[in-house]
Amino acid sequence: MITFYTVDAEWIFIEAVEIDPYGPLPSPCFTIAPPETTGSEVARWNGKGWDVLGERPVVVLPPTPIPQVVTMRQARLALLQQGLLASIQPAIDSLDEPHRSAASIEWEYSQTVERTRPFVLLLAQALNLTDDDLDALFELADTL
């Protein structure tokens, strides 16, 4: 049996395990033993060896990207939930030609709604939506 030292996604030592040398290995794991730690200290693998940290580092997750495309069904449901669905047709009707006709076609016949389409940006402006408001609508729509 060989002792392997396993780590989590942040490369922090979890436990020592005894493994048959011909058996499957846990991943990721190392054969170099971590140093002793006390209290809130943790051992973290640095790629060459172990570092002792005073405490487990706080993991900051990257922000979730704003969805750039949603289905028309999702978009309409999000607009409905936010009380904006009934405002769409008047907003389209308020546009000058040829934007009005193009927006009508997009609204009636598109299968998807793209965050950066001129149609979406024109309607957002007509509805007095900020970029943050529009992002929130796309985030909501992506969940529906």
N, CA, C and O atoms as a GROMACS GRO file, in nm:
protein
  576
    1MET      N    1   0.084  -0.118   0.000
    1MET     CA    2   0.000   0.000   0.000
    1MET      C    3   0.089   0.125   0.000
    1MET      O    4   0.197   0.127   0.060
    2ILE      N    5   0.040   0.228  -0.069
    2ILE     CA    6   0.111   0.356  -0.075
    2ILE      C    7   0.017   0.463  -0.021
    2ILE      O    8  -0.103   0.460  -0.046
    3THR      N    9   0.074   0.558   0.053
    3THR     CA   10  -0.006   0.668   0.106
    3THR      C   11  -0.008   0.782   0.005
    3THR      O   12   0.097   0.828  -0.042
    4PHE      N   13  -0.128   0.827  -0.028
    4PHE     CA   14  -0.146   0.942  -0.115
    4PHE      C   15  -0.218   1.050  -0.036
    4PHE      O   16  -0.298   1.022   0.053
    5TYR      N   17  -0.190   1.174  -0.071
    5TYR     CA   18  -0.247   1.289  -0.001
    5TYR      C   19  -0.337   1.364  -0.098
    5TYR      O   20  -0.291   1.418  -0.198
    6THR      N   21  -0.466   1.366  -0.068
    6THR     CA   22  -0.564   1.424  -0.160
    6THR      C   23  -0.588   1.572  -0.128
    6THR      O   24  -0.571   1.616  -0.014
    7VAL      N   25  -0.629   1.646  -0.230
    7VAL     CA   26  -0.659   1.789  -0.216
    7VAL      C   27  -0.795   1.818  -0.278
    7VAL      O   28  -0.848   1.740  -0.357
    8ASP      N   29  -0.851   1.934  -0.239
    8ASP     CA   30  -0.980   1.976  -0.296
    8ASP      C   31  -0.956   2.066  -0.418
    8ASP      O   32  -0.844   2.077  -0.466
    9ALA      N   33  -1.061   2.130  -0.466
    9ALA     CA   34  -1.053   2.213  -0.586
    9ALA      C   35  -0.960   2.334  -0.568
    9ALA      O   36  -0.910   2.388  -0.666
   10GLU      N   37  -0.937   2.376  -0.442
   10GLU     CA   38  -0.846   2.488  -0.415
   10GLU      C   39  -0.706   2.439  -0.379
   10GLU      O   40  -0.623   2.518  -0.334
   11TRP      N   41  -0.680   2.309  -0.398
   11TRP     CA   42  -0.552   2.247  -0.372
   11TRP      C   43  -0.518   2.241  -0.223
   11TRP      O   44  -0.401   2.233  -0.186
   12ILE      N   45  -0.621   2.245  -0.140
   12ILE     CA   46  -0.604   2.234   0.005
   12ILE      C   47  -0.607   2.086   0.043
   12ILE      O   48  -0.693   2.012  -0.004
   13PHE      N   49  -0.514   2.045   0.127
   13PHE     CA   50  -0.506   1.906   0.173
   13PHE      C   51  -0.637   1.863   0.239
   13PHE      O   52  -0.692   1.934   0.323
   14ILE      N   53  -0.686   1.744   0.199
   14ILE     CA   54  -0.809   1.688   0.257
   14ILE      C   55  -0.776   1.573   0.352
   14ILE      O   56  -0.808   1.577   0.471
   15GLU      N   57  -0.712   1.470   0.294
   15GLU     CA   58  -0.685   1.352   0.376
   15GLU      C   59  -0.577   1.266   0.314
   15GLU      O   60  -0.547   1.277   0.196
   16ALA      N   61  -0.520   1.179   0.397
   16ALA     CA   62  -0.425   1.078   0.351
   16ALA      C   63  -0.503   0.949   0.330
   16ALA      O   64  -0.585   0.910   0.413
   17VAL      N   65  -0.476   0.883   0.218
   17VAL     CA   66  -0.544   0.756   0.190
   17VAL      C   67  -0.440   0.651   0.151
   17VAL      O   68  -0.341   0.680   0.084
   18GLU      N   69  -0.466   0.530   0.195
   18GLU     CA   70  -0.380   0.417   0.160
   18GLU      C   71  -0.438   0.351   0.035
   18GLU      O   72  -0.554   0.310   0.034
   19ILE      N   73  -0.356   0.341  -0.069
   19ILE     CA   74  -0.404   0.289  -0.198
   19ILE      C   75  -0.311   0.177  -0.243
   19ILE      O   76  -0.189   0.184  -0.228
   20ASP      N   77  -0.371   0.074  -0.297
   20ASP     CA   78  -0.294  -0.032  -0.361
   20ASP      C   79  -0.220   0.031  -0.479
   20ASP      O   80  -0.283   0.102  -0.558
   21PRO      N   81  -0.091   0.007  -0.494
   21PRO     CA   82  -0.016   0.072  -0.602
   21PRO      C   83  -0.070   0.038  -0.742
   21PRO      O   84  -0.041   0.110  -0.838
   22TYR      N   85  -0.147  -0.071  -0.753
   22TYR     CA   86  -0.203  -0.108  -0.883
   22TYR      C   87  -0.349  -0.068  -0.897
   22TYR      O   88  -0.412  -0.092  -1.000
   23GLY      N   89  -0.402  -0.006  -0.793
   23GLY     CA   90  -0.543   0.034  -0.795
   23GLY      C   91  -0.559   0.174  -0.852
   23GLY      O   92  -0.461   0.243  -0.879
   24PRO      N   93  -0.682   0.215  -0.871
   24PRO     CA   94  -0.705   0.351  -0.922
   24PRO      C   95  -0.665   0.455  -0.817
   24PRO      O   96  -0.681   0.434  -0.697
   25LEU      N   97  -0.612   0.566  -0.865
   25LEU     CA   98  -0.568   0.673  -0.776
   25LEU      C   99  -0.676   0.780  -0.764
   25LEU      O  100  -0.745   0.811  -0.861
   26PRO      N  101  -0.690   0.837  -0.644
   26PRO     CA  102  -0.779   0.952  -0.634
   26PRO      C  103  -0.717   1.070  -0.710
   26PRO      O  104  -0.594   1.077  -0.724
   27SER      N  105  -0.797   1.157  -0.756
   27SER     CA  106  -0.744   1.269  -0.832
   27SER      C  107  -0.801   1.398  -0.778
   27SER      O  108  -0.921   1.406  -0.753
   28PRO      N  109  -0.721   1.498  -0.760
   28PRO     CA  110  -0.575   1.498  -0.761
   28PRO      C  111  -0.518   1.449  -0.628
   28PRO      O  112  -0.582   1.461  -0.524
   29CYS      N  113  -0.398   1.394  -0.634
   29CYS     CA  114  -0.332   1.346  -0.513
   29CYS      C  115  -0.181   1.351  -0.532
   29CYS      O  116  -0.131   1.361  -0.644
   30PHE      N  117  -0.110   1.344  -0.420
   30PHE     CA  118   0.034   1.354  -0.423
   30PHE      C  119   0.094   1.253  -0.326
   30PHE      O  120   0.026   1.207  -0.234
   31THR      N  121   0.221   1.218  -0.348
   31THR     CA  122   0.288   1.124  -0.257
   31THR      C  123   0.370   1.197  -0.152
   31THR      O  124   0.419   1.134  -0.058
   32ILE      N  125   0.388   1.327  -0.167
   32ILE     CA  126   0.463   1.406  -0.069
   32ILE      C  127   0.367   1.446   0.043
   32ILE      O  128   0.262   1.507   0.018
   33ALA      N  129   0.403   1.411   0.166
   33ALA     CA  130   0.316   1.440   0.280
   33ALA      C  131   0.312   1.590   0.308
   33ALA      O  132   0.414   1.658   0.299
   34PRO      N  133   0.194   1.641   0.342
   34PRO     CA  134   0.185   1.783   0.378
   34PRO      C  135   0.245   1.805   0.516
   34PRO      O  136   0.255   1.711   0.595
   35PRO      N  137   0.286   1.927   0.546
   35PRO     CA  138   0.338   1.957   0.680
   35PRO      C  139   0.226   1.954   0.783
   35PRO      O  140   0.108   1.965   0.748
   36GLU      N  141   0.262   1.940   0.909
   36GLU     CA  142   0.164   1.945   1.018
   36GLU      C  143   0.105   2.086   1.025
   36GLU      O  144   0.175   2.185   1.004
   37THR      N  145  -0.023   2.092   1.054
   37THR     CA  146  -0.089   2.222   1.073
   37THR      C  147  -0.160   2.222   1.207
   37THR      O  148  -0.193   2.116   1.262
   38THR      N  149  -0.182   2.342   1.260
   38THR     CA  150  -0.254   2.354   1.387
   38THR      C  151  -0.361   2.460   1.373
   38THR      O  152  -0.353   2.548   1.287
   39GLY      N  153  -0.461   2.452   1.459
   39GLY     CA  154  -0.567   2.552   1.461
   39GLY      C  155  -0.635   2.568   1.326
   39GLY      O  156  -0.686   2.471   1.270
   40SER      N  157  -0.636   2.690   1.275
   40SER     CA  158  -0.705   2.717   1.149
   40SER      C  159  -0.612   2.706   1.029
   40SER      O  160  -0.653   2.733   0.916
   41GLU      N  161  -0.488   2.666   1.051
   41GLU     CA  162  -0.394   2.653   0.940
   41GLU      C  163  -0.438   2.542   0.844
   41GLU      O  164  -0.504   2.446   0.884
   42VAL      N  165  -0.399   2.558   0.717
   42VAL     CA  166  -0.423   2.455   0.616
   42VAL      C  167  -0.298   2.441   0.532
   42VAL      O  168  -0.218   2.534   0.521
   43ALA      N  169  -0.282   2.324   0.472
   43ALA     CA  170  -0.170   2.301   0.381
   43ALA      C  171  -0.225   2.307   0.239
   43ALA      O  172  -0.326   2.243   0.207
   44ARG      N  173  -0.158   2.385   0.153
   44ARG     CA  174  -0.201   2.397   0.014
   44ARG      C  175  -0.085   2.361  -0.078
   44ARG      O  176   0.028   2.407  -0.060
   45TRP      N  177  -0.117   2.276  -0.176
   45TRP     CA  178  -0.018   2.235  -0.275
   45TRP      C  179   0.007   2.351  -0.370
   45TRP      O  180  -0.087   2.411  -0.421
   46ASN      N  181   0.135   2.385  -0.394
   46ASN     CA  182   0.168   2.499  -0.480
   46ASN      C  183   0.221   2.458  -0.617
   46ASN      O  184   0.265   2.542  -0.694
   47GLY      N  185   0.217   2.331  -0.646
   47GLY     CA  186   0.267   2.281  -0.774
   47GLY      C  187   0.401   2.211  -0.761
   47GLY      O  188   0.438   2.130  -0.846
   48LYS      N  189   0.474   2.242  -0.653
   48LYS     CA  190   0.604   2.180  -0.628
   48LYS      C  191   0.614   2.122  -0.489
   48LYS      O  192   0.695   2.032  -0.463
   49GLY      N  193   0.534   2.173  -0.400
   49GLY     CA  194   0.538   2.131  -0.261
   49GLY      C  195   0.422   2.195  -0.186
   49GLY      O  196   0.330   2.250  -0.246
   50TRP      N  197   0.428   2.187  -0.054
   50TRP     CA  198   0.320   2.236   0.029
   50TRP      C  199   0.354   2.371   0.091
   50TRP      O  200   0.467   2.395   0.132
   51ASP      N  201   0.254   2.459   0.097
   51ASP     CA  202   0.262   2.584   0.173
   51ASP      C  203   0.166   2.572   0.289
   51ASP      O  204   0.060   2.510   0.276
   52VAL      N  205   0.202   2.630   0.403
   52VAL     CA  206   0.111   2.636   0.516
   52VAL      C  207   0.050   2.775   0.518
   52VAL      O  208   0.122   2.875   0.523
   53LEU      N  209  -0.083   2.781   0.515
   53LEU     CA  210  -0.155   2.908   0.520
   53LEU      C  211  -0.219   2.924   0.657
   53LEU      O  212  -0.260   2.825   0.718
   54GLY      N  213  -0.227   3.045   0.704
   54GLY     CA  214  -0.284   3.071   0.836
   54GLY      C  215  -0.429   3.030   0.848
   54GLY      O  216  -0.476   2.996   0.957
   55GLU      N  217  -0.500   3.032   0.737
   55GLU     CA  218  -0.640   2.988   0.734
   55GLU      C  219  -0.677   2.957   0.590
   55GLU      O  220  -0.607   2.994   0.496
   56ARG      N  221  -0.789   2.890   0.576
   56ARG     CA  222  -0.837   2.857   0.441
   56ARG      C  223  -0.871   2.986   0.368
   56ARG      O  224  -0.946   3.069   0.420
   57PRO      N  225  -0.816   3.005   0.246
   57PRO     CA  226  -0.846   3.127   0.172
   57PRO      C  227  -0.993   3.132   0.130
   57PRO      O  228  -1.055   3.030   0.101
   58VAL      N  229  -1.045   3.252   0.126
   58VAL     CA  230  -1.183   3.272   0.080
   58VAL      C  231  -1.183   3.261  -0.072
   58VAL      O  232  -1.103   3.326  -0.140
   59VAL      N  233  -1.271   3.180  -0.123
   59VAL     CA  234  -1.280   3.162  -0.267
   59VAL      C  235  -1.381   3.263  -0.322
   59VAL      O  236  -1.497   3.265  -0.282
   60VAL      N  237  -1.334   3.346  -0.414
   60VAL     CA  238  -1.422   3.442  -0.479
   60VAL      C  239  -1.454   3.387  -0.617
   60VAL      O  240  -1.367   3.374  -0.703
   61LEU      N  241  -1.581   3.356  -0.637
   61LEU     CA  242  -1.622   3.302  -0.766
   61LEU      C  243  -1.634   3.414  -0.868
   61LEU      O  244  -1.676   3.525  -0.834
   62PRO      N  245  -1.596   3.385  -0.993
   62PRO     CA  246  -1.610   3.489  -1.095
   62PRO      C  247  -1.759   3.518  -1.118
   62PRO      O  248  -1.843   3.430  -1.098
   63PRO      N  249  -1.790   3.640  -1.158
   63PRO     CA  250  -1.931   3.671  -1.180
   63PRO      C  251  -1.988   3.587  -1.294
   63PRO      O  252  -1.919   3.553  -1.390
   64THR      N  253  -2.113   3.553  -1.280
   64THR     CA  254  -2.181   3.477  -1.384
   64THR      C  255  -2.200   3.569  -1.505
   64THR      O  256  -2.250   3.680  -1.490
   65PRO      N  257  -2.161   3.523  -1.623
   65PRO     CA  258  -2.178   3.609  -1.740
   65PRO      C  259  -2.326   3.634  -1.771
   65PRO      O  260  -2.411   3.548  -1.748
   66ILE      N  261  -2.355   3.752  -1.822
   66ILE     CA  262  -2.492   3.787  -1.861
   66ILE      C  263  -2.526   3.706  -1.986
   66ILE      O  264  -2.450   3.706  -2.082
   67PRO      N  265  -2.641   3.637  -1.985
   67PRO     CA  266  -2.681   3.564  -2.106
   67PRO      C  267  -2.694   3.662  -2.222
   67PRO      O  268  -2.748   3.772  -2.206
   68GLN      N  269  -2.646   3.623  -2.337
   68GLN     CA  270  -2.652   3.710  -2.454
   68GLN      C  271  -2.765   3.673  -2.548
   68GLN      O  272  -2.803   3.752  -2.634
   69VAL      N  273  -2.819   3.552  -2.533
   69VAL     CA  274  -2.929   3.507  -2.618
   69VAL      C  275  -3.027   3.428  -2.532
   69VAL      O  276  -2.988   3.340  -2.456
   70VAL      N  277  -3.155   3.460  -2.546
   70VAL     CA  278  -3.262   3.384  -2.482
   70VAL      C  279  -3.369   3.357  -2.587
   70VAL      O  280  -3.373   3.423  -2.691
   71THR      N  281  -3.454   3.261  -2.560
   71THR     CA  282  -3.563   3.235  -2.654
   71THR      C  283  -3.667   3.346  -2.641
   71THR      O  284  -3.675   3.415  -2.539
   72MET      N  285  -3.747   3.361  -2.744
   72MET     CA  286  -3.853   3.461  -2.740
   72MET      C  287  -3.952   3.428  -2.628
   72MET      O  288  -4.005   3.518  -2.562
   73ARG      N  289  -3.976   3.299  -2.605
   73ARG     CA  290  -4.065   3.259  -2.496
   73ARG      C  291  -4.009   3.307  -2.362
   73ARG      O  292  -4.081   3.364  -2.280
   74GLN      N  293  -3.879   3.284  -2.341
   74GLN     CA  294  -3.816   3.328  -2.217
   74GLN      C  295  -3.823   3.480  -2.203
   74GLN      O  296  -3.853   3.532  -2.096
   75ALA      N  297  -3.798   3.551  -2.312
   75ALA     CA  298  -3.801   3.697  -2.308
   75ALA      C  299  -3.941   3.747  -2.273
   75ALA      O  300  -3.956   3.837  -2.190
   76ARG      N  301  -4.042   3.689  -2.335
   76ARG     CA  302  -4.178   3.734  -2.309
   76ARG      C  303  -4.220   3.703  -2.165
   76ARG      O  304  -4.287   3.784  -2.100
   77LEU      N  305  -4.181   3.587  -2.115
   77LEU     CA  306  -4.214   3.553  -1.976
   77LEU      C  307  -4.144   3.648  -1.878
   77LEU      O  308  -4.204   3.690  -1.779
   78ALA      N  309  -4.019   3.682  -1.906
   78ALA     CA  310  -3.945   3.776  -1.820
   78ALA      C  311  -4.011   3.913  -1.823
   78ALA      O  312  -4.028   3.977  -1.719
   79LEU      N  313  -4.048   3.959  -1.942
   79LEU     CA  314  -4.117   4.088  -1.954
   79LEU      C  315  -4.250   4.086  -1.879
   79LEU      O  316  -4.288   4.183  -1.814
   80LEU      N  317  -4.321   3.973  -1.890
   80LEU     CA  318  -4.449   3.959  -1.819
   80LEU      C  319  -4.427   3.968  -1.668
   80LEU      O  320  -4.499   4.040  -1.599
   81GLN      N  321  -4.328   3.894  -1.617
   81GLN     CA  322  -4.300   3.895  -1.473
   81GLN      C  323  -4.261   4.033  -1.422
   81GLN      O  324  -4.286   4.067  -1.306
   82GLN      N  325  -4.198   4.113  -1.509
   82GLN     CA  326  -4.154   4.247  -1.468
   82GLN      C  327  -4.258   4.355  -1.501
   82GLN      O  328  -4.232   4.474  -1.482
   83GLY      N  329  -4.376   4.312  -1.550
   83GLY     CA  330  -4.483   4.408  -1.581
   83GLY      C  331  -4.455   4.493  -1.704
   83GLY      O  332  -4.510   4.602  -1.717
   84LEU      N  333  -4.370   4.444  -1.794
   84LEU     CA  334  -4.331   4.521  -1.912
   84LEU      C  335  -4.390   4.468  -2.042
   84LEU      O  336  -4.382   4.535  -2.145
   85LEU      N  337  -4.450   4.351  -2.040
   85LEU     CA  338  -4.496   4.289  -2.164
   85LEU      C  339  -4.598   4.378  -2.237
   85LEU      O  340  -4.591   4.392  -2.359
   86ALA      N  341  -4.691   4.436  -2.165
   86ALA     CA  342  -4.794   4.520  -2.227
   86ALA      C  343  -4.735   4.650  -2.284
   86ALA      O  344  -4.800   4.716  -2.364
   87SER      N  345  -4.616   4.685  -2.244
   87SER     CA  346  -4.552   4.808  -2.292
   87SER      C  347  -4.475   4.788  -2.422
   87SER      O  348  -4.434   4.885  -2.485
   88ILE      N  349  -4.456   4.663  -2.463
   88ILE     CA  350  -4.373   4.637  -2.581
   88ILE      C  351  -4.437   4.691  -2.708
   88ILE      O  352  -4.372   4.762  -2.784
   89GLN      N  353  -4.564   4.657  -2.733
   89GLN     CA  354  -4.626   4.702  -2.859
   89GLN      C  355  -4.634   4.854  -2.868
   89GLN      O  356  -4.602   4.909  -2.973
   90PRO      N  357  -4.676   4.925  -2.760
   90PRO     CA  358  -4.671   5.071  -2.767
   90PRO      C  359  -4.529   5.125  -2.792
   90PRO      O  360  -4.511   5.225  -2.861
   91ALA      N  361  -4.429   5.058  -2.735
   91ALA     CA  362  -4.291   5.102  -2.757
   91ALA      C  363  -4.252   5.083  -2.904
   91ALA      O  364  -4.188   5.169  -2.964
   92ILE      N  365  -4.291   4.969  -2.960
   92ILE     CA  366  -4.265   4.945  -3.104
   92ILE      C  367  -4.337   5.050  -3.187
   92ILE      O  368  -4.279   5.108  -3.279
   93ASP      N  369  -4.463   5.075  -3.155
   93ASP     CA  370  -4.542   5.172  -3.230
   93ASP      C  371  -4.485   5.314  -3.221
   93ASP      O  372  -4.510   5.396  -3.310
   94SER      N  373  -4.409   5.344  -3.116
   94SER     CA  374  -4.353   5.478  -3.099
   94SER      C  375  -4.228   5.501  -3.183
   94SER      O  376  -4.181   5.614  -3.196
   95LEU      N  377  -4.173   5.394  -3.240
   95LEU     CA  378  -4.050   5.406  -3.319
   95LEU      C  379  -4.080   5.467  -3.455
   95LEU      O  380  -4.190   5.449  -3.510
   96ASP      N  381  -3.983   5.538  -3.510
   96ASP     CA  382  -3.995   5.592  -3.646
   96ASP      C  383  -3.966   5.481  -3.745
   96ASP      O  384  -3.897   5.384  -3.715
   97GLU      N  385  -4.021   5.498  -3.866
   97GLU     CA  386  -3.989   5.404  -3.974
   97GLU      C  387  -3.846   5.429  -4.019
   97GLU      O  388  -3.801   5.543  -4.011
   98PRO      N  389  -3.773   5.332  -4.064
   98PRO     CA  390  -3.808   5.192  -4.083
   98PRO      C  391  -3.789   5.107  -3.958
   98PRO      O  392  -3.812   4.986  -3.961
   99HIS      N  393  -3.748   5.171  -3.846
   99HIS     CA  394  -3.724   5.097  -3.722
   99HIS      C  395  -3.851   5.029  -3.670
   99HIS      O  396  -3.844   4.919  -3.616
  100ARG      N  397  -3.966   5.094  -3.687
  100ARG     CA  398  -4.092   5.038  -3.638
  100ARG      C  399  -4.122   4.906  -3.708
  100ARG      O  400  -4.154   4.806  -3.643
  101SER      N  401  -4.112   4.905  -3.841
  101SER     CA  402  -4.141   4.782  -3.916
  101SER      C  403  -4.040   4.672  -3.884
  101SER      O  404  -4.077   4.556  -3.866
  102ALA      N  405  -3.913   4.710  -3.875
  102ALA     CA  406  -3.810   4.610  -3.842
  102ALA      C  407  -3.833   4.553  -3.703
  102ALA      O  408  -3.821   4.432  -3.683
  103ALA      N  409  -3.867   4.638  -3.606
  103ALA     CA  410  -3.891   4.592  -3.470
  103ALA      C  411  -4.014   4.502  -3.464
  103ALA      O  412  -4.014   4.402  -3.393
  104SER      N  413  -4.119   4.536  -3.539
  104SER     CA  414  -4.239   4.451  -3.544
  104SER      C  415  -4.206   4.312  -3.597
  104SER      O  416  -4.251   4.211  -3.542
  105ILE      N  417  -4.128   4.308  -3.704
  105ILE     CA  418  -4.089   4.179  -3.762
  105ILE      C  419  -4.008   4.098  -3.660
  105ILE      O  420  -4.034   3.980  -3.640
  106GLU      N  421  -3.911   4.163  -3.597
  106GLU     CA  422  -3.829   4.091  -3.497
  106GLU      C  423  -3.915   4.042  -3.382
  106GLU      O  424  -3.899   3.927  -3.339
  107TRP      N  425  -4.005   4.125  -3.331
  107TRP     CA  426  -4.090   4.089  -3.218
  107TRP      C  427  -4.182   3.974  -3.252
  107TRP      O  428  -4.202   3.884  -3.171
  108GLU      N  429  -4.238   3.976  -3.371
  108GLU     CA  430  -4.336   3.873  -3.409
  108GLU      C  431  -4.275   3.744  -3.460
  108GLU      O  432  -4.333   3.637  -3.442
  109TYR      N  433  -4.158   3.750  -3.524
  109TYR     CA  434  -4.108   3.633  -3.595
  109TYR      C  435  -3.975   3.577  -3.545
  109TYR      O  436  -3.935   3.468  -3.588
  110SER      N  437  -3.905   3.647  -3.457
  110SER     CA  438  -3.778   3.594  -3.408
  110SER      C  439  -3.803   3.478  -3.313
  110SER      O  440  -3.900   3.478  -3.237
  111GLN      N  441  -3.714   3.380  -3.317
  111GLN     CA  442  -3.721   3.269  -3.223
  111GLN      C  443  -3.635   3.296  -3.101
  111GLN      O  444  -3.656   3.238  -2.994
  112THR      N  445  -3.536   3.384  -3.119
  112THR     CA  446  -3.448   3.420  -3.008
  112THR      C  447  -3.438   3.572  -2.998
  112THR      O  448  -3.472   3.645  -3.091
  113VAL      N  449  -3.391   3.616  -2.882
  113VAL     CA  450  -3.366   3.758  -2.859
  113VAL      C  451  -3.220   3.770  -2.820
  113VAL      O  452  -3.174   3.707  -2.724
  114GLU      N  453  -3.147   3.851  -2.895
  114GLU     CA  454  -3.005   3.870  -2.871
  114GLU      C  455  -2.983   4.004  -2.800
  114GLU      O  456  -3.037   4.107  -2.841
  115ARG      N  457  -2.904   4.001  -2.694
  115ARG     CA  458  -2.883   4.117  -2.608
  115ARG      C  459  -2.833   4.239  -2.683
  115ARG      O  460  -2.868   4.352  -2.646
  116THR      N  461  -2.753   4.222  -2.787
  116THR     CA  462  -2.691   4.334  -2.856
  116THR      C  463  -2.759   4.372  -2.988
  116THR      O  464  -2.707   4.457  -3.061
  117ARG      N  465  -2.873   4.312  -3.018
  117ARG     CA  466  -2.944   4.348  -3.143
  117ARG      C  467  -2.996   4.490  -3.135
  117ARG      O  468  -3.043   4.532  -3.029
  118PRO      N  469  -2.989   4.565  -3.244
  118PRO     CA  470  -3.043   4.702  -3.244
  118PRO      C  471  -3.190   4.707  -3.199
  118PRO      O  472  -3.230   4.802  -3.132
  119PHE      N  473  -3.268   4.607  -3.236
  119PHE     CA  474  -3.409   4.599  -3.195
  119PHE      C  475  -3.421   4.602  -3.043
  119PHE      O  476  -3.504   4.674  -2.988
  120VAL      N  477  -3.339   4.523  -2.976
  120VAL     CA  478  -3.344   4.514  -2.830
  120VAL      C  479  -3.300   4.647  -2.768
  120VAL      O  480  -3.360   4.694  -2.672
  121LEU      N  481  -3.196   4.705  -2.823
  121LEU     CA  482  -3.145   4.831  -2.769
  121LEU      C  483  -3.245   4.945  -2.792
  121LEU      O  484  -3.261   5.031  -2.705
  122LEU      N  485  -3.312   4.946  -2.907
  122LEU     CA  486  -3.415   5.047  -2.933
  122LEU      C  487  -3.532   5.034  -2.836
  122LEU      O  488  -3.580   5.133  -2.782
  123LEU      N  489  -3.577   4.910  -2.816
  123LEU     CA  490  -3.690   4.889  -2.724
  123LEU      C  491  -3.650   4.923  -2.580
  123LEU      O  492  -3.730   4.980  -2.506
  124ALA      N  493  -3.529   4.888  -2.542
  124ALA     CA  494  -3.483   4.921  -2.407
  124ALA      C  495  -3.485   5.072  -2.388
  124ALA      O  496  -3.526   5.122  -2.283
  125GLN      N  497  -3.440   5.144  -2.489
  125GLN     CA  498  -3.440   5.290  -2.480
  125GLN      C  499  -3.584   5.343  -2.473
  125GLN      O  500  -3.613   5.433  -2.394
  126ALA      N  501  -3.673   5.287  -2.556
  126ALA     CA  502  -3.813   5.332  -2.556
  126ALA      C  503  -3.881   5.303  -2.422
  126ALA      O  504  -3.972   5.375  -2.382
  127LEU      N  505  -3.836   5.198  -2.353
  127LEU     CA  506  -3.894   5.161  -2.223
  127LEU      C  507  -3.817   5.224  -2.106
  127LEU      O  508  -3.848   5.197  -1.990
  128ASN      N  509  -3.718   5.307  -2.136
  128ASN     CA  510  -3.634   5.371  -2.034
  128ASN      C  511  -3.561   5.271  -1.946
  128ASN      O  512  -3.549   5.291  -1.825
  129LEU      N  513  -3.514   5.163  -2.006
  129LEU     CA  514  -3.438   5.062  -1.933
  129LEU      C  515  -3.290   5.094  -1.940
  129LEU      O  516  -3.238   5.126  -2.047
  130THR      N  517  -3.222   5.085  -1.829
  130THR     CA  518  -3.077   5.102  -1.826
  130THR      C  519  -3.011   4.972  -1.872
  130THR      O  520  -3.078   4.870  -1.889
  131ASP      N  521  -2.880   4.976  -1.893
  131ASP     CA  522  -2.806   4.854  -1.927
  131ASP      C  523  -2.821   4.751  -1.816
  131ASP      O  524  -2.836   4.632  -1.843
  132ASP      N  525  -2.818   4.796  -1.691
  132ASP     CA  526  -2.835   4.704  -1.578
  132ASP      C  527  -2.975   4.642  -1.578
  132ASP      O  528  -2.990   4.524  -1.548
  133ASP      N  529  -3.077   4.722  -1.611
  133ASP     CA  530  -3.214   4.670  -1.620
  133ASP      C  531  -3.222   4.562  -1.727
  133ASP      O  532  -3.283   4.457  -1.707
  134LEU      N  533  -3.160   4.590  -1.842
  134LEU     CA  534  -3.163   4.495  -1.952
  134LEU      C  535  -3.088   4.367  -1.916
  134LEU      O  536  -3.133   4.256  -1.947
  135ASP      N  537  -2.974   4.382  -1.850
  135ASP     CA  538  -2.899   4.264  -1.805
  135ASP      C  539  -2.985   4.181  -1.709
  135ASP      O  540  -2.988   4.058  -1.720
  136ALA      N  541  -3.054   4.247  -1.618
  136ALA     CA  542  -3.140   4.176  -1.521
  136ALA      C  543  -3.252   4.102  -1.593
  136ALA      O  544  -3.286   3.990  -1.555
  137LEU      N  545  -3.308   4.162  -1.697
  137LEU     CA  546  -3.412   4.093  -1.774
  137LEU      C  547  -3.358   3.968  -1.843
  137LEU      O  548  -3.423   3.863  -1.843
  138PHE      N  549  -3.238   3.979  -1.900
  138PHE     CA  550  -3.178   3.862  -1.967
  138PHE      C  551  -3.142   3.754  -1.864
  138PHE      O  552  -3.157   3.635  -1.892
  139GLU      N  553  -3.096   3.795  -1.747
  139GLU     CA  554  -3.065   3.696  -1.643
  139GLU      C  555  -3.192   3.626  -1.598
  139GLU      O  556  -3.192   3.504  -1.582
  140LEU      N  557  -3.301   3.701  -1.578
  140LEU     CA  558  -3.428   3.641  -1.541
  140LEU      C  559  -3.478   3.549  -1.651
  140LEU      O  560  -3.519   3.436  -1.624
  141ALA      N  561  -3.476   3.598  -1.774
  141ALA     CA  562  -3.525   3.517  -1.886
  141ALA      C  563  -3.450   3.385  -1.898
  141ALA      O  564  -3.509   3.282  -1.929
  142ASP      N  565  -3.321   3.389  -1.872
  142ASP     CA  566  -3.239   3.266  -1.883
  142ASP      C  567  -3.281   3.160  -1.782
  142ASP      O  568  -3.250   3.042  -1.801
  143THR      N  569  -3.351   3.199  -1.676
  143THR     CA  570  -3.395   3.103  -1.575
  143THR      C  571  -3.533   3.045  -1.605
  143THR      O  572  -3.576   2.951  -1.539
  144LEU      N  573  -3.601   3.099  -1.703
  144LEU     CA  574  -3.740   3.059  -1.731
  144LEU      C  575  -3.749   2.954  -1.840
  144LEU      O  576  -3.859   2.911  -1.875
   0.00000   0.00000   0.00000
